[in-house]
């Protein structure tokens, strides 16, 4: 009777995980604050990307090759903005995907292995259970915790980040106003001053954006990976779970042995 109780309890936990906890973990309402923070961050990146594109288009009108280096730097910034946007979208998708993987796959499989261990008494089952639960909890908590850490860092740069978005839009409009004079034939006398002003304002835009872009790369790319590795390390230390990669040397030794068997040894008497 005691054994069957141990069998029924994991089955109940697996059913609750699949039909109750997974629905909650995959619900957008459950992650509303996290999604709202990611959407706000994505909106700022899109504004900066639009401003960068408009300035890059505007300075190409400057006579000569004065605006070419600036246009290339702005194109480089656009590539980094695209990287940050991809990282933000990946974080939003991982909120749902990690909930599914943890509560629909990892928890039920761990319960199944626990039941199998009752009948077969294999210590390897406990090791697999620990690894599955470690990866499940770490992956499920990584994105929400990384967003919280990112918000803490962004609060430190809150004023500069908002100013970057606002001031870059103003600089973009100002550069467009300056470069409009290059298209009008009757204002040739003011072209020199317009070129200087446009270049200075485009340079100011780049300097304003680089700082905010650096913060965005750290908060959107570096911190989520750091939080994931921290959780894995923490759970590994608490639960004494060793998550290691396969030993590649065994494959190399096996491959070298097979090569030695394939090529017969040379006859030294010849």
N, C-alpha and C positions, 0 to 999 in steps of 0.2 A: 504494500500500500504506500509506503514511504517513497519508493522508487517512482511510482506513478504520479505522485504529487510533484516530484522533481521534473517529470516530463510535461505535466499539464501547465505548470507555471511558465516555463519558457514559451510554450505555444500561445498562451494568453498574452505574454509580453510582445511576441512577434505580431500577433493580430492587432494589438493596440498600436504598435509602432507603424504598421502598414496603413491601417484604416483611420487612425485618429491623429497620431503625432505627425505623420507625413503630410496630412492635409493642412495642419497648422503651420508646419515648417515651410511648406511650399506656397502658402497664402501671401499675396502681396500686402494685405493688411497687417500681417505679423511683422513685415519688414518695412512698414510705411516710412518710419523716420530715416532708416538707412537709404531707402530709395529716394526720398526727398533730398537728402544731402548729396547723393550722387547726381541727381538731376540738376541741382543748383550748380554743382561743380562742372557738369557738362555744359550748362548754359553759358558759364563764364568762358569756357574753352572755345565754344562756338563763336562767341562775340569777338574774342581775340583773333580767332582764325579769319573771320570776316574782315576785321580791321586790317590784319596783315595782308590779306589779298587785295583789299582796296588801295592800300598804300603802295604795294608792289606794282599795281597797275598804274597808279597815278605817277610814280616817279619814273616810269619808262618814257614819259612824255618829255622829261628834262632833256634839253639839247646836249649832244655829245654823249660820252660814256660815263658821265658823273654818277648817274643813278644805277648803273649796272652792278657794281659791288653791293650796294644796298639791296637791290632787288634779289640778288643771289642769297644774301643773308636772310632776307624775309622768306624766301622759299625754303631755306633750311628750317626756320622757325615753324613754318606750316607743317613740315614733316614731323617735327616733334609734337606739335599740337595733335596731329593725327594719331600718333602713338599714345598720347594721354587719353584721347577719346576712346580708342580701342580698349585701353586698360579699364576705363570706367564702365564701358558696356560689358566687358568680361566679368567685372565685379557684380554687376546687376544680374547677369545670367547665373553666376555661381551661387547667388543667394537661393535660387530655386533648385539648381542642379545638386548642390551639396545637401540640401534637405532631402531630396529624393534618394540620393546615394546612401546617405546615413540611415534613414528610417525605413526605406523600402528594401535596401540590399544588405547593408552591413549589419544592422541589428537583427533582422530575421535569420541571416546566415549564421551569425554568432549564436543565436538561440538554437538553431539546428545542430551546430557543432557541439553545443553543450549537451543536447539530448543524445547525440551520437557518442559522446564521451561517457555517458552513464552506462551504455551497453558495451562499449568496446574498450574503455579504460586506456585511451591513448593520450599521453601527455602533450603530444604535438597539437591536439585540438585546443588546449588552453593557450598555447603560444599564438596560434592563429586568431583566437578570439581577442586576445589582448591587442594584437596588431590591428585588427579590423576596428575595434572600438577606439583605439588611439587615433587612427587616421580619420575615422568618422567624426569624432568630437572635434579634432583639430581643424578639419576642413569646414565643418559646419560653423564653428565659432570664429574662424579666421577673418571672413569678410566683415561681419558686424563689428568686431573688435578693431580691425584695421581702420574702419570708417570713424570709429570713436577716437582712435589715436590721431587720425588725420585731422579731425575737427579740432582737437586740442592744439595741434601744431598750427592749423590755419587761423585759429583764434589769436595766436601770437602775431601772425602776419595779416590779421583781418583788415586793418586800415590800409596797408600797402596793396593788398589784393584787390580791394574795392577801388582804390585809386587807380590801379593798373587798368582795370576794365573801363573805368570812366574816362581817364585821361587818354588812353589809347584811342578811344572812339573820337574824342575831341581832336587829337593829333591827326587822325585819319581824315576828318572833315577839313582840318586846316590845310593839310597837304594837298587835298583835292582842290581847295580854293586857290592855293598858290600855283598849282600846275595848270589851272584853267587859263591863266594869263599867257601860257606858252602857245595856246591854240588861237590866240587873237593877234592879228597882224599889226594892230595899231598901238600895241603896248610894248614894242621891242625895247624901249629904253629901260623898262623895269625888269627885263628878263634876268639880268645879273643878280639883282637883289632877290628876285623870286627863286632863282636856283639855290642861292645860299640859304634862304629861309626854308625851302622844301627839304634840302639835305639835312639841315639842322633838326628839323622836326621829325624826319624819318629816323635819324640817329637817336633822337630822344625816345621815339616809339620802341626802337630795338632795345635800348637800355632799360626802359620801363618793363618790357615784356620778359626779358631774360630772367629777372629775379622771380617774377611770378611763375614762369615756366619751370624754373628749378624747383620751386616749392611744389608745383603740381606733379612733377615727375617723382619727387620723393614721396608725396602723400598718395599717389595713385599707383605707383609701380613698386617702389622699394619697400614701403611700409607693409602692404599686404603680404608680400613674400616673407618679410622679417617676422611678422606676427604668426604666420603659418609655421615657420621653422621654430619659433619660440614655443608655441603650443605643443608641437611634436616633441621638442626637447623636454619641456616641463612634464608632460604626461609620461614620457619615457623615463624620466628620473623618478617620478612618483610611483609609477606602476612597474618599474624595472623591466621595461620592454625594450628589446634591442631590434631596431629596424635597420637592417643592413642590406647592401646590394649583393647580388650573387658574386662568388669568387671567380674572377676571370682567369686566374692562373690555372685552375683545373681544366678549363677548356683549352688553354694553350698547351698544357702538358699532354692532354689527350690527343690534341692535333699533332704535336711533335712525335708522339709515340706511333700514331697511325702513319705518319710520313716515314718513320724509320722502318716500320713493317712493310711499307709499300716498296721501298727501294732496298734491294738485297745488298748485303755488305760486299765490298770488292774483295776479290781474291788476292791476298797479299803475296802469294807465291808467284803470281804472274809477273 
